Amino acid sequence: MEEFDKKILEIVRKTVKEFMESLMNGEIEAYLEENKGSRNGYYERDPGTRYGKINDMRISG
């Protein structure tokens, strides 16, 4: 059962990472449209969540 729990947690972390990256990309796109700015690339962070550490999350700069 422990192996199953690890797999589920891995899936949850991946889903949280994808959702958060998508949400942040949407926010920066909306901001850039309103302010006629440009993107400065990405940087990576490893935030902690209630589901554990999310490795290599891409954040728009």
Buried (B, 14 or more C-beta within 10 A) or exposed (E): EEEEEEEEEEEBBEEBBEEBBEEBBEEBEEEEEEEEEEEEEEEEEEEEEEEEEBEEBBBBE
